[in-house]
């Protein structure tokens, strides 16, 4: 069986790269601090159950 993959290159300006980098950074900070350290039991349990559903042990 033959598999064909296509790849494309996208050129981004410096401003677009900076915007993408900052967006990814803010999303990561939110996920770690906003959800991971949340006091809400519902948010914590949802993150915990999602982690288990992907097969990652946590305790």
FENUR-V711177 format. One record per backbone hydrogen bond with DSSP energy under -0.5 kcal/mol. NH is the residue of the N-H (numbers start at 1). CO is the residue of the C=O. If there is no record, write none. Layout:
BEGIN
NH:CO
NH:CO
END
This chain:
BEGIN
5:3
11:9
12:10
17:13
18:14
19:15
20:16
21:17
22:18
23:19
24:20
25:21
26:22
27:23
28:24
29:25
30:26
31:27
32:28
33:29
34:29
34:30
35:30
36:31
37:33
38:35
44:40
45:41
46:42
47:43
48:44
49:45
50:46
51:47
52:48
53:49
54:50
55:52
56:51
57:55
END
